[in-house]
């Protein structure tokens, strides 16, 4: 999973990240956006355009937000 959307996105939902994603791997619920780990191509476009700095490479994800890696992946496992 190359990129993860974390806590700063909660209740902001600007949507720019979704608009610039070339593979349409970002989806949302009523609270925040999520990146599909199976479709993300690690292009970094979403992170560059996130107005709140909520998108991180899994290698740069702050320790206090490590749980968001699983949260993003689990969002796409729901049926």
N, C-alpha and C positions, 0 to 999 in steps of 0.2 A: 504494500500500500504506500505509494509514493507521497501523497499529500493527505492531510487531515484538517478538518475544520474544528476549531476548539471554542472554548467558553466565550471569547469576545463577540462571537456571532449571535449568541442567544439574545433574542428579542430585537435584533437590529435588522437582519434580513434585507440588506441593500439590493442584492441580486446581481450586481455587476459581475461577480465571480461566475455565475451561471451563464451570463450573456457572452463571456469571452471564452468559455470552455469549448475547444474545437471538437471534442468527442461526446459532448452532452452527458457527462458523468456526474453532474451535480443535481441533486434533488432536494426537496424541502418538505418540512412539516410545519405545523403552526408555530414552532419555536425557533428553528434554525435550518441551515443548509447542511447537507452531508455529501461526501465524495465517495463514489462507488469504487472500491479498491480494485475491482476486476476490469473496470473500463478506463480508469485514469492512466494516461500515458506519460505522466511525469514531466509535463511541458512547462510548468510553473506559471502559466498565464493567470490562473485564478489567484494565486498568491500575490502576484504583482499588482492586481487591480482591487484586492480586498481593501475597502476603506477603513477597516477597523483592525487590521493585522491579525485576523483569526485563523489564517491558513498557514500551515507549517509542513515542511518535509517531515517524514517520520523520523529522520535523523536529527532534526532540530526542534522537535516537539518538546516544550518545556516540561519538566518533570511533574509539575502540579497538574498538567493536563494530559498525562499519558493515558488516562481512561477514555479519552475522546477517540483514540485509535480504534478501540473495540466498539465504541458507540457508533462511529461512522460505519464500520463494517457490519455491525448488527442491524443497522437501519435497512440494509439491502437484503438481509436474510429473512425479514418479516414477510409473511405471506399474505 
